[in-house]
Amino acid sequence: MFSFQAFVTFLLLCKVWAQDRNFILETIDFLIRGQNDVNLENHDNIINMEGEYDFIIVGAGTAGCTLAARLSENPKWKILLLEAGGPERLIMDVPIVAHFLQLGEMNWKYRTQPSQQACLAMNNNRCNWPRGKVMGGSSVLNYMIYTRGNRRDYDRWAEMGNEGWSFMDVLPYFKKYEGSTVPDAEPEYVGRNGPVKVSYVNWRSKIADAFVEAAQQDGLKYRDYNGEIQTGVSYLHTTTFNATRWSSNRAYLYPIKGKRPNLHVKKNALVTKILIAPETKTAYGVEIQADDKLYKILTRREVILSAGAINTPQLLMLSGVGPAKHLKEMNIKPLADLAVGYNLQDHTAAPITFTTNMTSLHFEDFAEPTLMNRFNRNEGPYGSPGGCETIGFWKLEHPDTDDDFPDIEIFLVGGSMASNPAISRAFGLKKSIYDSMFAEIEDQRMNAFMLFPMILRPKSRGRVMLKSTDPFKYPLIYANYFAHPYDVDISVRGLLKAISLMDLPSFKKINGKLWDRVIPTCKKYPYKSHEYWECYVKHFTVTIYHYSGTAKMGPKTDRSAVVDPRLNVYGIRNLRVVDASIIPEIMSGHPNGPVFMIAEKAADMIKQDYGFI
């Protein structure tokens, strides 16, 4: 299913890596920009750039592609889908190359503002925040880990005043989009016939086997973590199929290409403003920059923002929707005084490195002929999502109760920071940190792997603010990691849980050992003390790319809410938000799947509002 030319190019890069690493780093961008690859979307429907549509969808990411497909099911509606990035390329759908995609032009390449309490191992104390700028959005950039979160997450949303968002309300939408081939998924909870493929990866390493065994030796059960009970261990459920990434673009738009004359798609089109009539507070269109020109496009019904938790609040504020004080400071006339940009949430993990006597992933190995043969049979590690293989959910507070919120998710990556030239670059790791901690692994070509203990229910909240009224200037991102002491404490406890797994028989059998190189700037604390590990997590504050919450959903009585439970923006007619921005509290898992659910539910609500169903 891949472009043969692109794949051969990738293999040649792997082979050359051992001889000339600088050359590789300089040519990675060339590969993932697609000069040697196939454009999967060669034809857009002709767009009248001064025209009028029933619905204008801003952003062709996870939510945007889903909405475009579902709303265009009504042939009487004319839909425009706008995307600031370009086409998805075949090389992007090779799961193992996920690290490299963050280095290319399909990534917005956001960075957080400098911090004194987090991201300390990263250049200028700023964490890189990747976001998809491509058809399919971040579903093209992510690591394809499929989780729903905990059913209580959605019951909590409903308890906060969001009617219609309890787990039993949203379960039908999870099942609607899932096309799961996971054989041991719980029948009453899984969807089998939806457009988004969910599967196990065929290839599994001995290290992954050891993790699954160790978690069970530690008391977890092997179970479908997307079923009734989340706490447990499993090989990853992934949004892949036949060793191919299953993005929202592939799932929803490929099948209808050329079949829906009422759906128009415009790529490389940056929306610079939502047009809102100040007298009536009604959205009536958008301004976009495309083809080196500024265009105005009107809507008969609604503008729908699906631009993600950074771009959506930026665009709202540029259009006069946001905190009045901040907008006035930016010389923008406030049209609706709302808490746009607040409530920013994310999941972080401090990856821990271990050595082993089992073979781990090494970048140059991908050029080996035996692996090429395996690839042709859809086997081998090419289908592994960036090397991620297994996942476990632990309750640290009350380990005696299975059916409750877990505190920590630990997932395994079958390589180290030194295994792949893209990893440390993608994280923005300081060279001094890399050299002192990981260069030895690279130089000696040691077998190593990482465990990522991800905090599931962070209590810290950040904010997105405008830096400029120029839509081409990036907003200011204040992640505010570790502002709440709980987040530091649970991060350390998750890290210690990950380390403790090495004492169990399955990891002892593969000689799993903590890589005990000390962070130079943490040497003032006794090694392995609680203070040292606090210093560690504040250095390796690795985002898991789950930015959400910046246009919070809530009832009218919630002063921090931006949209109502039907996702309409308060105070502005004909304007909705449908993406991760609306999440009131981040779910206990990876949000890509839940965003599919949000978009499926939103599509039905829109159809209901206009009498289509």
Phi, psi and omega in degrees: 000356181264162170290120182298318182297317179294321182292318177299319177301316179300316180296321178297320177299319178300317183293319182287336185310319183292336182262323187216088187285327178296321178300319180299312184297328180284336184258353180301315181301322180300317181295309188280348171285341170094018179299331180256022189233180183259133175277121184280346180236084186276342187225122170259151171296148181295131183248129170276103189292350174250022190270196184222139182230159174289315180226133173248119180257123182261108179108120181256050177268210182303310181286318186298316179294321178299312180298316182301317180292317185286317181290328180284359172296336174273107184295345180278348179263137176257122189244137173241125176250121184250134179226129181289336181264191183256199185284155170285138181249157184299324181297333180292342184266007172275110190303324186292341184271014185306322181302320187291332186296334180291346182267355187259184184283353177277006178246132176295335178059051174288158174221143178285163174289151183304146182227151174258001182230004180202164178059030187286341178272357184261157181306127179059023180057036180238128177278137171287134178239092179292144173214140184288128175239073191189158173300122187103345175056221184288349173289350174267337183261339192283181184261015168063018177284123185255114173221149175268338193094195182262143182300333179291337177304316185281326173297324177295319177304315181295320179297334178282001177106010180264085183298135178092006184241018175290168182300318180292335176288322187266342181306317179301331181280326171302312183291332182294320184268343184286131169242064190283136172248012178294113191292330183257021174292146181291122190304322184283352182247347189256150172256136184250342191242012182278174184283340184265111181289136176229127185206164163286156172273137183297320185275136177222135179272164175295331179293319178296319177301319180296322179296313181298318179293317182297318180298322178289323175295335179274358175113353178281154173262147172283122184204169173284101183289351172264011178264216186292317183246129184274322185298122182160187182230152182196157160293151187297138159275131185230152174274064176224165176202130183052046177061031181230135175299136179249083181285170176296327178296311179294320185290318190253326187262326178304314184295338184252009183299126180079002184250352183235088179297345180273358177251119176248140180236130176235116178268167180053041182233109180269121175284123184257343181195144168270129180277117183232124177289119185293331182289318184257354183054050182237128175284131182231007177163192180220156166256137179227151173254117181207144178055036179062024178226158176257126182239156174240125180235134187256157177236143176273339185235292187212152161260131180241119179270119175228045188264000176096172191287354175252308183292323181298308178296326177299313182291322176300313183293320177299336182263006177094013180245109183164192182297120187302318181299313180296317181296320179296322177298332179266008181061037175248130179287121179289129174257334176209122183274095185229159184277051179291135178093340176282176173067022180294128182229155178201159171259138176235161174212147175255099186296139179247135183258139179227149173259162185204162173266003174270153180290126176253178182285133173228134188305315186290342180295341185290350177267000182292136183304322181297323179288325177299319178295319178298320180301319181295342177257018182057033175242188181077176188282001181297332178274359180283129186286088181064022181086359178286136187229320187225165183209142176220147180240121183246143168259113180269328182288312183227075186294348182279351181245119180287310193272079179200183175293127166285159180263327189224139167250132175242124174238153186254136171244126187280034175204182182240181175301336183265000186279341191213131184294344185271338191295305183294328176292319181296322179281345182072035185291136176297139181299321181297322178292313180301312184298320184283334187250329189234348184299326180296322177297317180294313185296323182264002179049052181282153174277124184211158177216168181234145168247135180249103175274104187264127176285134190267330186229067183297148180256349178283149179228139179248198183204145170253130180228156175286140171261333185205161173275358176280116183295344179275351177269134182291148177285170175273131181243113177255098183293324178060031177304141174064020173295330177260130184299335178303320185294324176292313184298313183289331176295316179295318180294323176293321177298316180293326176296317179298316180296323183295337180296336181292344179276355184271154188305320186293323177281329175297325181296330178256016176057044177289122183225141176298131174280106196262038174281138187265138174296124184306320183279003176249008183293344179290348179254144177302132182301134180074007173285164178300323180294322178296315182292328172298317177298321180299309184293332178284340174276305183268063178273081186272121174293146173255015170070035186249043183296132185198167168095000191277359170222068194303137172275134178188168178289167182299334180284348180271108184291344178269358182279144177252325179235155177276177182296349172259012171072017172282138177287129180297133175083354180232124179280151173063031179223123178234161171239128179225088176188192183294347178301329189279349184298119183286319174225129185299139182284163183277061182173195185270129192283352185302313177299310177303329178290324171303315180299314180303317182291321178297317180293319179298320180300318178293321179296320179295316178299320178296317183297332181251015172073021180277331175226000000 
